[in-house]
Amino acid sequence: MKDNLDNDKKLETAIDAMEHDADRLENAINTPDADEDLKAACRDIALIEKVLLRQCHRAPDVEAELDKVLATNRKHTRRAMWRRIGWWTAAGVAAMLALVFILRGTDVNEASTSLIADSTPTADADEITLRIGDATTLSLEQLAEGDLQRSGATLDEGGEEMTYAGTHVGEVVHNTLSVPRRKDFKVVLADGTEVWLNAESRLTYPNRFTDGERRVKLQGEAYFKVAVDRQHPFVVETDYMQSEVLGTEFNVRTYTADDCHVTLVKGGVRVSDAARRHVAELRPGQDARLEPDAGFVLTQVDTEAYTAWKDGLFYFDQATLADIMRELGRWYDADVTFEASADKNFRMRFLADRRGSLEQVLDLLNGFGRVTATYDAATRRITVK
């Protein structure tokens, strides 16, 4: 009981700071000796507020939005609602509130496919793995500390971040870091570049960079915060395109040939297709989508929709239901099937916490009356009606 009361108090403090005083929210995040749960709650709420301000151009009235939800089902008290949803952290509550506030839909006039499998479970190991040079691929838990150190790397105590020492003078070897579904991971390369790898992604990189360009190869999705080095361009190579920068922040997504995006947050990026026939220069806030045989389509976007995953959120801005379910299937390692009655091209804004269970996310999605999605744990299948 005491833990629940403590959580309620932290939640009230974080939401009160969001509604009435931005400085209080910032102070709670940056105070060294502040309660860690409260700091985490405030960080999540600050991100939610940032997204909402972009969409609505005003700060959301959280209490008013909550009252709207409660008004639709009076049998649930505030506490009962949180218990039913199962998200006792302020992060989960904030994500739910944001969902209530920004979800809107627009129909599109395209025929639905009667049955499609947007996502296929992977047979790969469910652990993050690393291959050092030509050695055997092992999970990070299986790797001996000495093997990592000889490669110039260290792993943090939580096993959530790997860092390469820029002073390493041993043999240059190319490593391959693989992240399965249901997980993400951060690696700091030898030049100080920070890379967040999304689920079902793979990065190949040297344990230290030598003369010339800094080149890595990506399969899947990653967010790059590239260390500035104007003498040594940083190149991200994929099967379909490559991106070249000197120092910047950007997201690269290349899961399939028809889903290739480079989204620029800061700085500048030069992108080209694999054959080097099409080239585009991006400005901050732009997304470059590669159209097969047609070059790049540049669009001004809300970059949060492409980068919020690294902060633990699902955030879709006018995405199709098919795209949303494909991403849920990838993260939770589930098949997705659409029945004939479902409109996979229905577009919506959607925000949820990736740390919640699939059932919790589907409950939130179903709560708006436009989607009916169920999950069968035995077959790991999501069915959309």
Secondary structure, DSSP 8 states (H G I E B T S, - for coil): -HHHHHHHHHHHHHHHHHHH-HHHHHHHHH-TTS-HHHHHHHHHHHHHHHHHHHHHSS---HHHHHHHHHHT-TT--HHHHHHHHT--SHHHHHHHHHHHHH--EE-------SS-B------S-SS-EEEETTS--EETTTS-HHHHHHTTEEE-TTSSEEEE-TT--S---EEEEEE-TT--EEEE-TTS-EEEE-SSEEEEEESS--SS-EEEEEEEEEEEE----TTS-EEEE-SSEEEEESS-EEEEEESSTT-EEEEEEES-EEEEETTS--EEEE-TTEEEEEETTTEEEEEE--THHHHGGGGTEEEEEEEEHHHHHHHHHHHHT-EEEE-TT--TT-EEEEEEETTS-HHHHHHHHHTTSS--EEEETTTTEEEE-
